[in-house]
Amino acid sequence: MPGKLPAPFRTQTSEIPNSSAASLPAMRPPAPKPLVASSSYSQQEPRPENPLLLLASSRAAKLSLGCPLLDRLLSGGLPAASVTEIAGESASGKTQLCLQLALLAPLSPLSSSSLFLCADLPFPLRRLRLLAPKSHPGLLDHVLVAAVHSPSDILSLLSQAQGHLSHPSRSPHPLPIRLILLDSIASLFRADFDASPADLKRRSGLFFKISAKLKELAYRHQCVVVVTNQVVDVVEGNTGNTMAWSSGRQVSPALGLSWANCVNTRLFLTREVGSDGGSTRRHMKVAFAPHLPEQKCEFVIRRDGVFGVEPAQR
């Protein structure tokens, strides 16, 4: 059974006078000192840090996906202090990856619990139990699950999580929360908003609030943050957003460019169904990331998890 949330998570989801110039004696301005080339600048004022070194992924810990091929695609795994989006159509493997990450977090160098914010109810508890290795029966105790029904629910739960992250010694759980999973962001916005200018403006404002809170928790507490997103069909033209072919149709991550600007890394999962309707090939593509080139890797979903496939194995 996944760990129960501590009490703060139990919400109802199931803001000086100037002197006169005449009184001053005449003074000669001091002679200017000659400029001398030296390295004293670095001793007097700290030089600004190299912007490239400010990228979280260049020095932060990383969470393995549990597969060497997928880790190689991501240069070691998902970086802490960063927000990673996993986009894809239904049954592409988004939730499977989230469940796998939640079980890997306690065994990884992060040695952490995970907070799983589930918007696509019901939570797949049966699949989580199936993925949990029998050699580590206590892993489920480190997966904290909370149902979310609206953007305000997410903001409320993230604020409560911040208290536990800031004071880990007060948490009833032995491992601190350093993995936050939100599955999925699109589910919360599709029902409550329409296409009117006022609603679109309000929706964008909530995007920025949620992403700001996620990035604050990620950077301040060195958390790995993963958000899943659904896709929409591209009807015509170039939307300016990421596009890919999946299941024979051209799709793009939901919520448009406003949300695309809220994440640091975007992974796009696609499916190709064979002409016989039986075989399915899946790919994970790096759509954009500050530390990775655009590349992709084929993967499969098995009973025991998600794993990459070498090209020679096909």
C-alpha positions in Angstrom: 0.0 0.0 0.0 1.5 3.4 -0.9 2.5 5.5 2.1 -0.3 7.6 3.6 0.2 11.3 3.5 1.1 13.1 6.7 -1.5 15.2 8.4 -0.8 18.4 6.5 -1.5 16.6 3.2 -4.9 15.5 4.2 -7.0 18.0 2.3 -10.5 18.0 1.0 -9.4 17.3 -2.5 -10.9 13.2 -2.6 -3.0 32.5 -1.7 21.2 63.9 6.1 20.2 67.5 5.0 22.4 69.1 2.3 25.0 71.6 3.4 25.0 75.0 1.6 27.6 75.1 -1.1 28.8 78.6 0.2 29.8 77.1 3.6 32.2 74.6 2.1 35.8 75.6 1.5 37.1 75.4 -2.0 38.7 72.1 -2.7 40.8 70.8 -5.6 39.7 67.6 -7.1 42.2 64.8 -6.4 44.4 63.8 -9.3 43.0 60.7 -11.0 44.9 57.5 -10.2 46.5 55.7 -13.2 44.8 52.5 -14.2 46.9 49.4 -13.4 46.2 46.1 -14.9 45.9 43.6 -12.1 43.8 40.8 -10.8 42.6 42.8 -7.8 39.0 42.9 -9.3 38.4 39.3 -8.4 39.5 40.1 -4.8 37.3 43.1 -4.4 34.1 41.9 -6.2 33.0 38.4 -6.9 32.8 37.7 -10.6 29.4 36.6 -11.9 29.2 32.8 -12.3 29.4 31.4 -15.8 25.7 31.1 -17.0 26.4 27.7 -18.3 27.3 26.5 -14.9 23.9 27.7 -13.6 22.1 24.9 -15.6 20.8 22.6 -13.0 21.6 19.5 -15.1 25.3 20.3 -15.4 26.0 19.6 -11.7 22.8 18.3 -10.0 22.1 14.7 -9.1 20.2 12.6 -11.5 17.5 10.0 -11.1 18.0 6.9 -13.2 15.1 5.6 -15.3 16.1 2.0 -14.4 17.4 1.2 -17.9 21.0 1.9 -19.2 19.7 2.7 -22.7 17.2 5.3 -21.5 19.8 6.7 -19.1 22.2 7.1 -22.0 19.6 9.0 -24.0 19.2 11.4 -21.0 22.9 11.6 -20.2 22.5 9.7 -16.9 18.8 10.3 -16.0 16.4 13.0 -15.0 18.2 16.0 -13.4 17.4 17.4 -10.0 16.7 21.1 -9.6 14.8 21.0 -12.9 11.2 20.4 -14.3 10.9 17.6 -16.9 7.8 17.2 -18.9 6.8 13.8 -20.4 4.3 14.3 -23.2 2.5 11.7 -25.3 -0.9 10.3 -26.3 -2.9 7.9 -24.2 -1.2 4.5 -23.7 2.2 5.9 -24.8 3.9 5.0 -21.4 3.8 8.3 -19.5 2.2 6.9 -16.3 4.3 3.7 -16.5 7.5 5.8 -16.4 6.2 7.8 -13.4 5.4 4.7 -11.5 8.8 3.3 -12.3 10.5 6.5 -11.1 8.6 6.5 -7.9 9.8 3.0 -7.1 13.4 3.8 -8.1 13.7 6.9 -6.0 14.3 5.2 -2.6 17.0 2.9 -4.2 18.8 5.7 -6.1 21.5 8.1 -4.9 18.7 10.5 -4.1 17.5 8.0 -1.4 14.1 9.7 -1.3 10.3 9.3 -1.0 8.1 10.5 -3.9 5.0 12.7 -3.9 2.7 11.5 -6.6 0.0 14.1 -7.5 -2.6 12.1 -9.5 -5.1 14.0 -11.6 -5.9 11.1 -14.0 -8.0 9.1 -11.5 -8.2 6.3 -10.4 -4.6 5.9 -9.3 -3.1 2.7 -10.9 -2.3 1.0 -7.5 -2.5 -2.5 -9.0 0.2 -1.7 -11.6 2.4 0.0 -9.0 2.3 -3.2 -6.9 3.1 -5.3 -9.9 6.2 -3.2 -10.7 7.5 -3.3 -7.1 10.2 -5.8 -6.8 9.6 -8.6 -4.3 13.1 -8.2 -2.9 12.2 -4.7 -1.6 8.7 -5.0 -0.1 8.9 -1.7 1.7 9.2 0.5 -1.4 5.5 1.2 -1.5 5.8 2.9 1.9 7.9 5.7 0.2 5.2 6.5 -2.5 2.9 9.3 -1.2 -0.2 9.7 -3.3 -2.6 12.6 -3.3 -5.6 13.1 -5.6 -5.9 16.6 -7.3 -9.0 17.9 -9.0 -8.1 21.5 -9.8 -5.1 23.9 -10.2 -5.8 25.2 -6.7 -5.4 21.7 -5.3 -1.9 21.5 -6.8 -0.9 24.9 -5.4 -2.2 23.9 -1.9 -0.5 20.5 -1.9 2.8 22.0 -3.1 2.7 24.6 -0.4 2.2 21.9 2.2 5.0 19.8 0.7 7.3 22.8 1.0 6.9 22.7 4.7 8.1 19.1 4.8 10.9 19.7 2.5 12.1 22.7 4.5 12.0 20.7 7.8 12.7 17.1 6.9 13.4 16.1 10.5 9.7 16.9 11.3 8.4 14.5 8.6 7.1 11.2 9.8 8.7 9.5 6.8 12.3 8.2 7.1 13.3 9.4 3.6 12.8 13.0 2.5 10.7 13.9 -0.5 13.0 14.6 -3.4 10.8 13.4 -6.3 7.5 15.2 -7.3 5.3 13.6 -10.0 2.3 15.3 -11.5 0.1 13.1 -13.8 -1.2 14.9 -15.7 -1.2 18.7 -16.0 -3.6 18.8 -19.0 -6.4 16.9 -17.1 -6.8 19.9 -14.8 -7.3 22.5 -17.4 -9.4 20.9 -20.2 -12.6 20.9 -18.3 -12.6 24.2 -16.3 -11.5 26.6 -19.1 -12.9 27.6 -22.5 -11.4 29.4 -25.4 -12.5 32.9 -24.4 -9.7 35.5 -24.0 -10.5 36.0 -20.3 -10.2 32.2 -19.6 -7.0 31.9 -21.7 -5.4 34.7 -19.7 -6.5 33.2 -16.4 -5.2 29.8 -17.5 -1.8 31.1 -18.5 -1.6 32.8 -15.1 -2.2 29.5 -13.4 0.5 27.8 -15.6 3.1 30.3 -14.4 2.1 30.0 -10.7 2.3 26.2 -10.8 5.5 26.1 -12.7 7.1 28.8 -10.5 6.2 26.7 -7.4 7.5 23.5 -9.0 10.8 25.2 -10.0 11.2 26.8 -6.6 10.9 23.4 -4.9 13.1 21.7 -7.5 15.9 24.2 -7.2 15.8 25.0 -3.5 15.5 21.4 -2.3 17.3 19.7 -5.2 14.2 17.8 -6.2 13.5 15.9 -9.4 10.1 17.2 -10.8 8.3 15.3 -13.5 5.0 16.5 -15.1 3.1 14.5 -17.7 1.1 16.1 -20.5 -1.4 14.9 -23.1 -1.4 15.8 -26.8 -3.8 17.4 -29.2 -4.1 16.9 -33.0 -2.4 19.5 -35.2 -5.1 20.4 -37.7 -3.2 22.7 -40.0 -0.1 24.9 -40.2 2.8 25.2 -37.8 1.7 26.0 -34.2 5.2 26.9 -33.1 4.9 24.2 -30.5 6.6 20.7 -30.6 5.1 18.4 -33.2 5.5 14.7 -33.9 3.7 11.8 -35.6 2.1 9.3 -33.3 -0.4 6.6 -34.2 -0.6 7.9 -37.8 -1.5 11.5 -36.8 0.4 14.7 -36.2 0.1 15.7 -32.6 1.5 18.4 -30.3 1.6 18.6 -26.5 -1.5 20.1 -25.0 -1.8 23.6 -23.4 0.2 25.3 -26.1 3.3 27.5 -26.0 2.4 29.1 -22.7 3.0 25.8 -20.9 5.9 24.8 -23.1 7.8 27.9 -21.7 7.1 26.6 -18.1 9.3 23.4 -18.3 13.0 23.0 -18.7 13.1 19.6 -20.5 10.5 18.0 -22.8 10.4 14.3 -23.6 8.0 13.3 -26.3 6.7 9.7 -26.4 5.3 8.4 -29.7 3.6 5.2 -30.9 3.7 3.5 -34.3 1.1 0.8 -34.8 2.0 -1.8 -37.4 -0.2 -2.4 -40.5 -1.4 -5.6 -39.0 -2.7 -3.7 -36.0 -0.8 -5.9 -33.5 2.8 -4.8 -33.2 3.5 -1.4 -31.7 6.8 0.5 -31.6 7.3 3.2 -29.1 10.0 6.0 -29.1 11.2 8.5 -26.5 12.5 11.7 -28.1 14.2 14.6 -26.5 12.2 17.5 -27.9 14.2 20.2 -26.1 16.5 20.4 -23.1 19.3 22.8 -22.0 21.8 20.0 -21.7 20.8 17.4 -24.3 20.8 17.2 -28.1 17.6 16.2 -30.0 17.7 12.4 -30.2 15.5 9.5 -29.6 15.4 5.9 -28.4 13.0 3.0 -28.9 11.5 1.5 -25.8 9.1 -1.3 -24.8 6.7 -1.6 -21.9 6.9 -5.0 -20.3 5.3 -6.6 -17.2 8.4 -5.6 -15.2 8.7 -2.0 -16.4 9.9 0.3 -19.2 13.1 -0.5 -21.1 15.0 0.8 -24.0 15.7 -1.3 -27.2 18.9 -1.4 -29.1 18.5 -0.9 -32.9 20.1 -4.3 -33.5 17.5 -6.0 -31.4 14.6 -5.2 -33.7 
